[in-house]
């Protein structure tokens, strides 16, 4: 199978169980303790390799 390119990843969509994934990310320390998490919100402008690995099973397109 061909490795996805940067362009391929830009067009991906995911449908995932929000609370389950959020709790996993918090357990891994990927959000907790950051200023934006403390302010009540969090987002990523681009998916990190670690985040892509976590949510790859939820890709829908």
TAURKA-V395514 format. One record per helix or strand of 3 or more residues. SS is the DSSP state (hx for helix, st for strand). FROM is the first residue (numbers start at 1). TO is the last residue. Records with the same first field share a line. If there is no record, write none. Layout:
SS = FROM-TO + FROM-TO
This chain:
hx = 6-10 + 18-27 + 35-38 + 49-58
